């Protein structure tokens, strides 16, 4: 039996749901700036596959790493953790 290895998981917020079966998710994290020892926010944007088009802007979602689905999509929406208000 082949194993797929350990899949990375990240939590982020949906910022765009305009594409068909695709959402754009922003993942923000705090990083200490080396020189000034001050914390700054870093952000990364991921395109993720949303098979049922359930995600809306503002939702917090759990993404899991997957095989390449298109040129930029390498993530899949595993579950919606919190709905937007």
Secondary structure, 3 states (H helix, E strand, C coil): CCCCCCCCEEEEEEEECCCCCEEEEEEEEEEECCCCCCEEEEEEEEEEECCCCCCCCCCEEEEEECCCCCCCEEEEEEEEEECCC
